Amino acid sequence: MAESLTVAYRHFGLGGSRPYLVLDIAGINAWSGPVVGLLDSGADRTVLPAGYAPLMGYTAADLEATQGTQVGGSLTLRSAKTPARAYVPEIPELVFEISPFFVQGCQTALWGRADVMRQFDITIMECAQLFSLTRSTGLVSRSSAATFARGFARPS
């Protein structure tokens, strides 16, 4: 079982070398396949181009419209009511749920914090053009949390 994975930035013709991660995704209709996406710490949840919804078996009845915001302003998101399943091909034993937003006009899948990033501790090494995924234990020791908090303490 792989506990950590280091991946070089990739160029998929989507705007230069970036921290792209390939996930195998299984839709609610059992469709499955690899999807290239960008690790995006600014995305609350995973965002997929709208065209993936029917491929993955989602109909209008399976999606809930909600308003969201992005750098360019507000937009309509179609939120999946039923989660899909995903895994990183190099770590196939860790299957997790994603409840994606589907967005018209979206060009690139964005892997968000509430689903994909919750599975791993992620380190971005921009200078080296690498990122690493380490399976999260979900645990932070009290001493680590206290040390981190002291860094933000105001001087007396």
PADREN-605882 format. One record per residue (C-alpha): residue in three letters; residue number from 0; z, y, x. Coordinates in nm, 3 decimals, decimal comma. Layout:
# residues N
<"Ala"; NUM; <Z; Y; X>>
...
END
This chain:
# residues 156
<"Met"; 0; <0,000; 0,000; 0,000>>
<"Ala"; 1; <-0,110; 0,331; 0,152>>
<"Glu"; 2; <0,175; 0,582; 0,157>>
<"Ser"; 3; <-0,025; 0,865; 0,313>>
<"Leu"; 4; <-0,389; 0,960; 0,333>>
<"Thr"; 5; <-0,550; 1,232; 0,544>>
<"Val"; 6; <-0,892; 1,355; 0,435>>
<"Ala"; 7; <-1,134; 1,590; 0,610>>
<"Tyr"; 8; <-1,271; 1,880; 0,409>>
<"Arg"; 9; <-1,606; 1,783; 0,260>>
<"His"; 10; <-1,927; 1,959; 0,175>>
<"Phe"; 11; <-2,069; 1,840; -0,156>>
<"Gly"; 12; <-2,320; 2,121; -0,198>>
<"Leu"; 13; <-2,067; 2,305; -0,411>>
<"Gly"; 14; <-1,992; 2,599; -0,183>>
<"Gly"; 15; <-1,910; 2,481; 0,169>>
<"Ser"; 16; <-1,646; 2,252; 0,314>>
<"Arg"; 17; <-1,335; 2,252; 0,101>>
<"Pro"; 18; <-1,045; 2,020; 0,011>>
<"Tyr"; 19; <-1,246; 1,798; -0,224>>
<"Leu"; 20; <-1,084; 1,478; -0,343>>
<"Val"; 21; <-1,267; 1,193; -0,515>>
<"Leu"; 22; <-1,083; 1,028; -0,804>>
<"Asp"; 23; <-1,189; 0,727; -1,004>>
<"Ile"; 24; <-1,131; 0,823; -1,366>>
<"Ala"; 25; <-1,127; 0,593; -1,671>>
<"Gly"; 26; <-1,188; 0,766; -2,003>>
<"Ile"; 27; <-1,045; 0,670; -2,341>>
<"Asn"; 28; <-1,363; 0,467; -2,408>>
<"Ala"; 29; <-1,325; 0,263; -2,085>>
<"Trp"; 30; <-1,605; 0,462; -1,913>>
<"Ser"; 31; <-1,507; 0,491; -1,550>>
<"Gly"; 32; <-1,651; 0,640; -1,239>>
<"Pro"; 33; <-1,589; 0,857; -0,936>>
<"Val"; 34; <-1,545; 1,231; -0,992>>
<"Val"; 35; <-1,543; 1,487; -0,710>>
<"Gly"; 36; <-1,291; 1,765; -0,758>>
<"Leu"; 37; <-1,122; 2,045; -0,571>>
<"Leu"; 38; <-0,747; 2,042; -0,512>>
<"Asp"; 39; <-0,638; 2,361; -0,693>>
<"Ser"; 40; <-0,274; 2,467; -0,678>>
<"Gly"; 41; <-0,362; 2,747; -0,922>>
<"Ala"; 42; <-0,466; 2,502; -1,195>>
<"Asp"; 43; <-0,178; 2,405; -1,422>>
<"Arg"; 44; <-0,359; 2,087; -1,527>>
<"Thr"; 45; <-0,682; 1,915; -1,437>>
<"Val"; 46; <-0,996; 2,099; -1,550>>
<"Leu"; 47; <-1,324; 1,914; -1,598>>
<"Pro"; 48; <-1,670; 2,042; -1,687>>
<"Ala"; 49; <-1,726; 2,010; -2,064>>
<"Gly"; 50; <-2,000; 1,749; -2,012>>
<"Tyr"; 51; <-1,741; 1,492; -1,905>>
<"Ala"; 52; <-1,572; 1,489; -2,249>>
<"Pro"; 53; <-1,838; 1,280; -2,429>>
<"Leu"; 54; <-1,890; 1,057; -2,123>>
<"Met"; 55; <-1,519; 0,977; -2,129>>
<"Gly"; 56; <-1,520; 0,906; -2,503>>
<"Tyr"; 57; <-1,365; 1,230; -2,627>>
<"Thr"; 58; <-1,495; 1,370; -2,957>>
<"Ala"; 59; <-1,411; 1,704; -3,118>>
<"Ala"; 60; <-1,128; 1,528; -3,303>>
<"Asp"; 61; <-0,976; 1,418; -2,970>>
<"Leu"; 62; <-0,966; 1,771; -2,829>>
<"Glu"; 63; <-0,749; 2,070; -2,916>>
<"Ala"; 64; <-0,880; 2,421; -2,857>>
<"Thr"; 65; <-0,645; 2,654; -2,673>>
<"Gln"; 66; <-0,681; 2,982; -2,487>>
<"Gly"; 67; <-0,637; 2,997; -2,112>>
<"Thr"; 68; <-0,674; 3,255; -1,840>>
<"Gln"; 69; <-0,855; 3,260; -1,509>>
<"Val"; 70; <-0,946; 3,524; -1,255>>
<"Gly"; 71; <-1,237; 3,642; -1,470>>
<"Gly"; 72; <-1,029; 3,673; -1,790>>
<"Ser"; 73; <-0,955; 3,447; -2,085>>
<"Leu"; 74; <-1,148; 3,138; -2,189>>
<"Thr"; 75; <-1,136; 2,856; -2,441>>
<"Leu"; 76; <-1,006; 2,525; -2,311>>
<"Arg"; 77; <-1,050; 2,195; -2,494>>
<"Ser"; 78; <-0,733; 1,999; -2,425>>
<"Ala"; 79; <-0,740; 1,618; -2,440>>
<"Lys"; 80; <-0,485; 1,486; -2,692>>
<"Thr"; 81; <-0,498; 1,140; -2,533>>
<"Pro"; 82; <-0,473; 1,105; -2,155>>
<"Ala"; 83; <-0,727; 0,937; -1,932>>
<"Arg"; 84; <-0,630; 0,732; -1,626>>
<"Ala"; 85; <-0,712; 0,805; -1,264>>
<"Tyr"; 86; <-0,652; 0,689; -0,910>>
<"Val"; 87; <-0,752; 0,782; -0,557>>
<"Pro"; 88; <-0,990; 0,506; -0,436>>
<"Glu"; 89; <-0,802; 0,472; -0,106>>
<"Ile"; 90; <-0,473; 0,426; -0,298>>
<"Pro"; 91; <-0,582; 0,206; -0,592>>
<"Glu"; 92; <-0,234; 0,076; -0,671>>
<"Leu"; 93; <-0,121; 0,423; -0,790>>
<"Val"; 94; <-0,280; 0,472; -1,132>>
<"Phe"; 95; <-0,167; 0,783; -1,319>>
<"Glu"; 96; <-0,247; 0,970; -1,637>>
<"Ile"; 97; <-0,438; 1,294; -1,655>>
<"Ser"; 98; <-0,471; 1,508; -1,969>>
<"Pro"; 99; <-0,764; 1,724; -1,874>>
<"Phe"; 100; <-0,886; 2,051; -2,009>>
<"Phe"; 101; <-1,262; 2,051; -2,067>>
<"Val"; 102; <-1,429; 2,387; -2,005>>
<"Gln"; 103; <-1,780; 2,500; -2,093>>
<"Gly"; 104; <-1,950; 2,652; -1,788>>
<"Cys"; 105; <-1,710; 2,487; -1,541>>
<"Gln"; 106; <-1,908; 2,364; -1,239>>
<"Thr"; 107; <-1,647; 2,173; -1,041>>
<"Ala"; 108; <-1,356; 1,953; -1,142>>
<"Leu"; 109; <-1,022; 2,108; -1,047>>
<"Trp"; 110; <-0,729; 1,876; -0,978>>
<"Gly"; 111; <-0,417; 2,048; -1,110>>
<"Arg"; 112; <-0,045; 2,057; -1,050>>
<"Ala"; 113; <0,089; 1,888; -1,366>>
<"Asp"; 114; <-0,100; 1,563; -1,322>>
<"Val"; 115; <-0,283; 1,493; -0,993>>
<"Met"; 116; <-0,057; 1,702; -0,770>>
<"Arg"; 117; <0,255; 1,560; -0,931>>
<"Gln"; 118; <0,171; 1,223; -0,776>>
<"Phe"; 119; <0,163; 1,344; -0,416>>
<"Asp"; 120; <0,313; 1,583; -0,167>>
<"Ile"; 121; <0,005; 1,768; -0,047>>
<"Thr"; 122; <-0,038; 1,940; 0,287>>
<"Ile"; 123; <-0,336; 2,169; 0,342>>
<"Met"; 124; <-0,427; 2,209; 0,711>>
<"Glu"; 125; <-0,679; 2,491; 0,682>>
<"Cys"; 126; <-0,736; 2,544; 1,055>>
<"Ala"; 127; <-0,806; 2,174; 1,106>>
<"Gln"; 128; <-1,005; 2,152; 0,779>>
<"Leu"; 129; <-0,791; 1,858; 0,663>>
<"Phe"; 130; <-0,554; 1,780; 0,380>>
<"Ser"; 131; <-0,306; 1,499; 0,341>>
<"Leu"; 132; <-0,168; 1,321; 0,038>>
<"Thr"; 133; <0,168; 1,152; 0,067>>
<"Arg"; 134; <0,302; 0,952; -0,224>>
<"Ser"; 135; <0,578; 1,157; -0,374>>
<"Thr"; 136; <0,921; 1,008; -0,414>>
<"Gly"; 137; <1,009; 1,296; -0,644>>
<"Leu"; 138; <1,335; 1,331; -0,455>>
<"Val"; 139; <1,449; 1,626; -0,249>>
<"Ser"; 140; <1,773; 1,585; -0,060>>
<"Arg"; 141; <2,048; 1,836; -0,128>>
<"Ser"; 142; <2,050; 1,941; 0,236>>
<"Ser"; 143; <1,672; 2,005; 0,231>>
<"Ala"; 144; <1,698; 2,203; -0,092>>
<"Ala"; 145; <1,992; 2,404; 0,044>>
<"Thr"; 146; <1,809; 2,477; 0,368>>
<"Phe"; 147; <1,504; 2,591; 0,172>>
<"Ala"; 148; <1,716; 2,809; -0,059>>
<"Arg"; 149; <1,892; 2,975; 0,238>>
<"Gly"; 150; <1,553; 3,097; 0,356>>
<"Phe"; 151; <1,543; 3,315; 0,045>>
<"Ala"; 152; <1,905; 3,430; 0,050>>
<"Arg"; 153; <1,958; 3,804; 0,080>>
<"Pro"; 154; <2,169; 3,918; 0,371>>
<"Ser"; 155; <2,520; 4,028; 0,277>>
END
